[in-house]
């Protein structure tokens, strides 16, 4: 089966959480998947709903609705996981560490893979406290609407849970 190459002019995966459009840079996206069974973790941050066995790897699962203080909704056919490699994100650790550190972001809907059409991503506005919680690294636009670019590596407690999952997986081997 021949796999199509990624169009280099399209560098974002767009998604919706609530009524707001977000995106993550495509180079950090490992896969877009349907939700899998999740096992809860005691004492995890409120938005980390647990861990899942994703293709043989233990992956923390982050509910972005909870992260952004939105009410829970029922999982539908549109609900997706965007599985990202935190090590591939721009703000992630050193280039010498190349072991994947996967996290699944639960989103209401994936919209499309898109490019900025040569428009630069603008810096995120300073919104005071909660900057790290939001994890927004910039703002771009798509079809006249603002799209907030999320950098999952900026979500401190998510990366801490991913580190714990990595440590637990290494202990198991």
Backbone bond lengths (Angstrom), bond angles and torsions (degrees), N, CA, C in turn:
res aa  C-N    CA-C-N  psi(-1)  N-CA   C-N-CA  omega(-1)  CA-C   N-CA-C  phi
1 X - - - 1.444 - - 1.518 108.80 -
2 X 1.314 118.05 127.56 1.456 122.91 -179.41 1.524 109.75 -86.44
3 X 1.321 116.18 128.07 1.459 121.15 179.73 1.516 108.74 -98.64
4 X 1.327 117.08 133.11 1.451 120.34 179.92 1.520 110.05 -71.10
5 X 1.309 115.63 144.17 1.459 120.93 177.24 1.510 109.27 -77.81
6 X 1.304 114.34 148.76 1.467 121.55 177.24 1.523 109.52 -65.56
7 X 1.301 117.09 134.16 1.464 123.06 176.31 1.525 107.74 -74.33
8 X 1.349 118.93 113.93 1.464 120.78 -175.34 1.526 113.90 -63.54
9 X 1.333 117.97 -17.03 1.464 119.11 177.92 1.534 111.52 -79.87
10 X 1.314 116.50 -10.20 1.463 121.00 179.07 1.524 108.11 -108.52
11 X 1.322 115.45 105.99 1.460 118.71 -172.18 1.523 114.66 -117.59
12 X 1.340 118.32 10.89 1.457 121.15 179.15 1.524 111.09 -132.81
13 X 1.330 115.50 148.39 1.456 122.38 168.79 1.523 105.78 -106.64
14 X 1.331 115.61 118.08 1.457 120.55 -178.65 1.512 111.65 -89.80
15 X 1.333 115.57 147.98 1.457 120.81 177.54 1.525 109.89 -154.35
16 X 1.317 115.16 166.32 1.457 121.81 -178.79 1.522 108.99 -121.72
17 X 1.330 114.79 137.19 1.454 122.55 170.33 1.526 105.19 -130.42
18 X 1.319 116.82 117.05 1.468 119.86 -173.26 1.516 108.48 67.74
19 X 1.324 116.58 -127.17 1.465 121.63 179.26 1.515 112.75 -106.62
20 X 1.330 117.43 11.88 1.460 121.88 -173.42 1.524 110.21 -111.80
21 X 1.345 115.09 139.84 1.465 120.42 177.18 1.527 109.87 -92.58
22 X 1.320 114.87 136.22 1.457 123.14 178.34 1.521 107.92 -129.90
23 X 1.324 114.98 171.71 1.461 120.84 174.47 1.516 108.79 -153.12
24 X 1.320 115.55 154.83 1.464 122.24 169.23 1.519 106.66 -124.98
25 X 1.314 115.85 151.10 1.464 120.13 179.05 1.527 108.80 -66.88
26 X 1.305 115.39 135.00 1.459 121.36 -172.54 1.527 112.68 -64.98
27 X 1.333 117.98 -29.11 1.467 118.21 -176.67 1.524 112.68 -65.69
28 X 1.327 118.27 -16.63 1.456 120.84 177.16 1.516 113.71 -96.17
29 X 1.337 116.70 -6.58 1.470 120.31 -177.15 1.520 109.69 -85.34
30 X 1.310 115.36 121.81 1.463 120.63 177.59 1.526 110.33 -84.84
31 X 1.352 115.52 -41.38 1.463 118.59 -176.70 1.522 109.34 -168.31
32 X 1.323 115.86 153.62 1.463 122.54 168.68 1.515 105.04 -107.19
33 X 1.338 116.06 125.10 1.463 119.79 -171.95 1.523 111.26 -134.14
34 X 1.315 114.55 158.70 1.457 120.43 170.00 1.525 108.05 -75.34
35 X 1.332 117.65 149.95 1.468 120.23 -179.58 1.531 112.74 -57.20
36 X 1.315 115.01 144.53 1.460 123.52 177.96 1.527 109.07 -114.91
37 X 1.335 118.40 168.38 1.469 119.60 174.86 1.535 110.77 -61.44
38 X 1.328 115.39 141.15 1.465 122.28 -177.00 1.524 108.77 -121.62
39 X 1.339 115.85 139.29 1.461 122.16 174.41 1.523 106.93 -106.02
40 X 1.340 116.56 124.41 1.461 121.53 -178.55 1.519 112.57 -66.23
41 X 1.326 115.04 152.07 1.466 121.59 177.49 1.525 109.20 -116.68
42 X 1.326 117.97 126.54 1.461 118.66 176.60 1.531 110.43 -67.42
43 X 1.311 116.27 143.16 1.471 124.29 175.53 1.525 113.79 64.57
44 X 1.323 117.93 19.23 1.467 120.92 175.79 1.528 108.16 -79.84
45 X 1.332 118.25 157.94 1.466 119.83 173.23 1.527 109.52 -54.90
46 X 1.330 116.40 150.46 1.472 121.39 -172.51 1.521 113.49 -55.31
47 X 1.340 118.55 -33.30 1.459 120.06 -177.35 1.522 113.41 -84.53
48 X 1.312 117.81 -11.64 1.468 120.84 176.49 1.527 106.61 -86.06
49 X 1.325 115.58 101.01 1.465 119.39 -173.18 1.523 112.36 -79.68
50 X 1.315 116.98 -6.11 1.452 121.16 177.25 1.510 111.78 145.58
51 X 1.317 114.56 -158.72 1.459 120.88 178.18 1.521 108.50 -127.17
52 X 1.317 114.79 155.47 1.461 120.77 178.78 1.517 109.14 -133.02
53 X 1.315 115.03 153.86 1.453 121.40 173.49 1.527 106.28 -87.27
54 X 1.330 115.50 100.69 1.454 121.32 -178.06 1.521 108.57 -106.81
55 X 1.307 116.07 103.99 1.461 122.49 179.62 1.541 112.21 51.61
56 X 1.338 114.65 42.59 1.461 120.73 176.68 1.513 114.64 86.02
57 X 1.317 118.50 0.53 1.463 121.74 178.30 1.519 109.73 -113.66
58 X 1.334 116.22 142.45 1.452 122.40 176.43 1.520 108.04 -80.97
59 X 1.349 117.08 116.21 1.454 122.09 -172.34 1.530 110.30 -123.42
60 X 1.355 118.42 123.76 1.463 120.37 173.42 1.534 109.44 -64.72
61 X 1.330 116.51 144.39 1.460 122.34 -178.26 1.526 108.01 -117.51
62 X 1.327 115.70 121.84 1.464 121.92 -175.75 1.524 109.23 -111.77
63 X 1.326 116.42 121.58 1.464 122.05 176.91 1.526 107.62 -83.99
64 X 1.324 117.06 109.68 1.466 120.94 -176.20 1.526 111.47 -69.89
65 X 1.324 119.27 -25.52 1.475 120.41 175.05 1.524 109.54 -63.68
66 X 1.318 116.45 -45.36 1.461 119.73 177.87 1.520 110.07 -65.53
67 X 1.311 116.72 -40.59 1.469 121.49 179.64 1.524 111.10 -57.44
68 X 1.321 116.54 -38.65 1.460 121.24 -177.60 1.530 112.30 -97.63
69 X 1.339 117.31 17.87 1.469 123.51 174.90 1.527 112.68 58.95
70 X 1.316 116.37 41.45 1.457 121.99 176.20 1.520 108.51 -105.26
71 X 1.308 116.15 155.62 1.454 120.26 178.75 1.518 112.02 -67.74
72 X 1.306 115.10 153.91 1.458 120.94 178.79 1.527 109.82 -69.84
73 X 1.308 115.52 147.76 1.457 121.71 173.92 1.514 107.70 -131.07
74 X 1.311 114.97 160.50 1.459 120.11 178.57 1.530 110.28 -69.99
75 X 1.309 115.53 142.23 1.461 120.86 176.38 1.528 107.65 -68.72
76 X 1.335 115.02 132.00 1.464 120.69 179.43 1.519 109.30 -122.92
77 X 1.336 116.10 -177.49 1.467 120.44 176.00 1.523 110.80 -62.22
78 X 1.322 117.33 -26.69 1.463 120.92 -178.84 1.527 113.16 -79.20
79 X 1.330 117.18 -21.13 1.463 120.47 179.83 1.517 108.87 -62.10
80 X 1.325 115.90 130.10 1.473 120.64 -178.67 1.516 110.37 -133.99
81 X 1.309 113.75 161.62 1.458 121.99 169.15 1.520 107.14 -107.51
82 X 1.312 116.02 131.67 1.459 120.71 169.56 1.522 104.97 -104.29
83 X 1.310 115.76 108.30 1.461 121.15 -178.07 1.524 107.09 -87.93
84 X 1.335 115.36 116.58 1.461 120.41 -176.83 1.517 110.30 -115.89
85 X 1.309 114.55 150.82 1.463 122.89 175.35 1.520 106.70 -99.19
86 X 1.320 117.53 107.65 1.465 121.48 -177.91 1.531 111.79 -63.13
87 X 1.307 117.56 -26.31 1.468 120.53 178.97 1.521 111.36 -71.37
88 X 1.331 117.78 -23.36 1.465 121.03 -179.28 1.516 111.98 -87.71
89 X 1.338 117.23 -9.89 1.465 120.61 -179.32 1.525 109.71 -75.08
90 X 1.329 118.70 148.77 1.458 122.38 -174.86 1.513 115.24 -55.52
91 X 1.325 118.43 -36.71 1.457 120.45 -176.40 1.517 112.49 -89.20
92 X 1.318 117.21 1.72 1.458 121.08 -175.64 1.525 111.26 -72.59
93 X 1.343 114.54 176.71 1.462 122.73 -173.24 1.515 115.80 -55.23
94 X 1.285 115.23 -172.15 1.461 121.27 -173.29 1.520 111.96 -67.69
95 X 1.326 114.54 157.28 1.461 120.49 -178.26 1.529 111.18 -65.98
96 X 1.336 118.16 -22.23 1.454 121.52 -179.30 1.520 112.79 -68.14
97 X 1.339 118.05 -27.81 1.449 122.05 178.54 1.519 107.72 -92.49
98 X 1.314 118.13 108.87 1.460 118.63 -176.77 1.517 113.10 -115.87
99 X 1.327 118.14 8.33 1.452 118.67 175.24 1.522 108.41 -67.94
100 X 1.329 116.05 133.07 1.463 119.55 -179.75 1.522 110.52 -62.13
101 X 1.309 115.22 145.59 1.461 122.29 172.29 1.521 105.22 -128.72
102 X 1.328 115.26 93.70 1.455 120.69 -172.78 1.522 112.13 -88.27
103 X 1.336 114.93 144.79 1.451 123.80 173.37 1.524 106.79 -139.91
104 X 1.332 117.22 138.30 1.464 121.51 176.51 1.522 108.89 -100.18
105 X 1.327 116.36 124.01 1.459 122.32 177.30 1.525 107.83 -99.32
106 X 1.327 117.19 120.41 1.458 121.40 179.07 1.528 108.06 -85.65
107 X 1.335 116.21 119.78 1.459 121.66 -178.47 1.526 109.47 -124.08
108 X 1.336 115.64 157.81 1.464 120.45 -178.40 1.520 111.65 -67.42
109 X 1.339 115.76 -37.03 1.461 119.28 -176.03 1.527 108.81 -166.33
110 X 1.321 116.97 139.42 1.461 121.95 170.66 1.521 106.01 -90.53
111 X 1.344 116.61 133.17 1.464 119.62 -177.35 1.515 111.14 -93.35
112 X 1.328 116.92 -65.68 1.462 119.48 -178.64 1.518 110.30 -168.11
113 X 1.311 114.65 166.39 1.459 121.70 169.86 1.517 105.06 -90.80
114 X 1.333 116.49 129.20 1.459 119.23 -175.52 1.521 111.11 -145.13
115 X 1.306 115.09 164.80 1.450 122.88 174.54 1.515 109.58 -115.43
116 X 1.305 116.06 170.21 1.464 120.30 -178.30 1.515 111.85 -91.45
117 X 1.324 117.73 -2.40 1.461 120.39 -179.55 1.518 112.48 62.63
118 X 1.321 116.79 32.25 1.457 121.60 178.65 1.520 114.08 87.77
119 X 1.325 117.17 -5.58 1.465 120.50 178.06 1.524 108.36 -79.32
120 X 1.325 116.15 130.20 1.461 119.95 178.72 1.518 111.26 -68.65
121 X 1.317 115.07 150.94 1.455 120.55 172.20 1.525 106.49 -78.85
122 X 1.309 115.44 123.19 1.470 120.36 -179.37 1.521 109.57 -82.01
123 X 1.339 116.66 152.01 1.470 119.11 176.92 1.529 110.42 -61.32
124 X 1.311 115.81 148.92 1.460 120.34 177.24 1.525 109.01 -68.27
125 X 1.324 117.03 142.53 1.463 118.69 177.64 1.523 110.34 -67.58
126 X 1.316 116.07 147.59 1.459 120.77 177.06 1.521 107.86 -74.63
127 X 1.315 115.98 120.67 1.462 120.61 -177.58 1.519 112.08 -117.12
128 X 1.330 117.02 17.88 1.463 120.43 177.53 1.507 112.67 76.53
129 X 1.333 114.77 -145.57 1.462 119.42 -175.29 1.526 110.17 -61.22
130 X 1.304 115.53 150.38 1.457 121.24 179.70 1.513 114.01 93.05
131 X 1.347 118.57 5.67 1.470 121.18 -179.45 1.525 110.87 -55.79
132 X 1.344 116.41 -47.43 1.466 119.69 -178.16 1.522 110.49 -66.02
133 X 1.326 116.92 -35.12 1.459 119.92 -179.17 1.518 111.30 -65.89
134 X 1.320 116.74 -38.24 1.461 119.45 179.90 1.526 111.20 -71.61
135 X 1.320 118.69 -40.12 1.465 121.66 178.05 1.512 114.00 71.14
136 X 1.320 117.74 20.51 1.459 121.14 -177.86 1.522 109.65 -86.40
137 X 1.330 115.72 124.81 1.464 120.01 -178.35 1.516 112.51 -100.30
138 X 1.331 117.86 -17.77 1.453 119.26 -178.80 1.518 111.33 -173.64
139 X 1.340 113.87 179.70 1.458 121.08 -179.12 1.523 108.19 -135.84
140 X 1.313 116.13 136.22 1.453 121.55 173.58 1.523 107.02 -133.86
141 X 1.302 116.60 -175.39 1.467 118.20 176.74 1.518 109.23 -133.97
142 X 1.319 113.59 152.47 1.464 121.83 179.24 1.512 106.65 -142.49
143 X 1.309 115.58 121.49 1.464 121.91 179.99 1.531 111.59 52.57
144 X 1.344 115.95 40.43 1.455 121.69 175.85 1.519 115.50 82.30
145 X 1.323 118.51 -3.05 1.467 121.66 -179.87 1.528 109.84 -106.56
146 X 1.331 116.07 146.17 1.461 120.19 175.72 1.525 109.97 -71.72
147 X 1.332 115.13 140.22 1.456 122.34 176.71 1.519 106.95 -128.63
148 X 1.333 116.33 123.88 1.451 121.42 -179.37 1.525 109.18 -89.44
149 X 1.325 115.73 124.96 1.462 121.68 -178.24 1.523 108.08 -87.24
150 X 1.308 115.01 119.18 1.457 122.36 -177.71 1.521 109.65 -94.96
151 X 1.310 116.52 135.72 1.459 121.75 173.97 1.526 107.20 -113.05
152 X 1.338 118.40 96.47 1.464 120.45 -176.97 1.527 113.45 -56.31
153 X 1.326 118.87 -26.34 1.457 120.92 179.06 1.528 111.44 -66.91
154 X 1.330 117.81 -17.70 1.464 121.50 177.39 1.521 112.98 -82.83
155 X 1.300 117.20 -8.94 1.461 120.68 -179.30 1.526 108.01 -83.48
156 X 1.332 116.39 87.74 1.458 123.10 -169.11 1.524 113.35 -51.00
157 X 1.326 118.34 -53.23 1.459 118.67 -175.80 1.518 112.33 -68.75
158 X 1.330 117.39 -25.39 1.466 120.28 175.05 1.519 109.73 -67.37
159 X 1.326 116.49 -43.87 1.463 119.32 -179.45 1.525 110.79 -67.37
160 X 1.340 116.84 -31.55 1.464 119.57 176.98 1.522 110.83 -66.25
161 X 1.344 116.96 -42.61 1.463 120.51 177.86 1.521 110.09 -64.74
162 X 1.346 117.29 -38.66 1.464 120.31 177.93 1.526 110.11 -62.37
163 X 1.328 117.11 -38.83 1.470 120.65 177.67 1.520 110.64 -63.78
164 X 1.340 116.95 -41.25 1.462 120.40 178.33 1.521 110.99 -64.81
165 X 1.332 117.01 -40.42 1.466 120.54 178.20 1.526 110.13 -62.86
166 X 1.358 116.62 -41.60 1.463 120.77 177.59 1.529 110.02 -60.31
167 X 1.336 117.00 -45.98 1.461 121.29 -178.41 1.519 110.25 -62.92
168 X 1.358 117.04 -42.45 1.460 120.37 179.34 1.525 111.06 -63.71
169 X 1.326 116.82 -40.44 1.459 120.63 -179.92 1.531 110.85 -66.02
170 X 1.346 117.17 -37.80 1.460 120.65 178.98 1.529 110.92 -68.42
171 X 1.352 117.20 -36.41 1.458 120.61 177.16 1.516 111.26 -64.70
172 X 1.339 116.72 -32.00 1.457 121.56 -177.15 1.529 112.09 -75.01
173 X 1.342 117.10 -18.73 1.474 118.74 -177.02 1.497 112.23 -94.88
